């Protein structure tokens, strides 16, 4: 799988796929870990209850129509910024990757549950740093990561 080294590269991928495949970002140990167990299928687990979910927890990268002509780069940066805490929370080897998928349900936090059609790319640490920089430049005291304390 390729690695997207910059926020601009990821933003172009999102822009170019706007009328085609639906892209999602998932924070995990990657497609080898998520797709390797045929008896479990493509399933995430609810951390609170331990319930197996009918798909992989992921977040859409598709730009919503209400975003208008605003920066796709900022949209993508925010999608990654919001969940960057999952890397530390879920342990070693967890990183974001992009997949083409189909939504098959909603999780307990109202996140999309996705069936992965195929994995596309890893997102590099450099691109993640660029996301943080882009979002933190806005410095809103009333907004922040979705991390639960």
PENORKA-V494849 format. One record per helix or strand of 2 or more residues. SS is the DSSP state (H for helix, E for strand). FROM is the first residue (numbers start at 1). TO is the last residue. If there is no record, write none. Layout:
BEGIN
ss=SS from=FROM to=TO
ss=SS from=FROM to=TO
END
This chain:
BEGIN
ss=E from=2 to=4
ss=H from=7 to=16
ss=E from=23 to=28
ss=H from=31 to=35
ss=E from=56 to=60
ss=H from=65 to=67
ss=H from=72 to=81
ss=H from=86 to=90
ss=E from=95 to=106
ss=E from=112 to=123
ss=H from=125 to=136
END
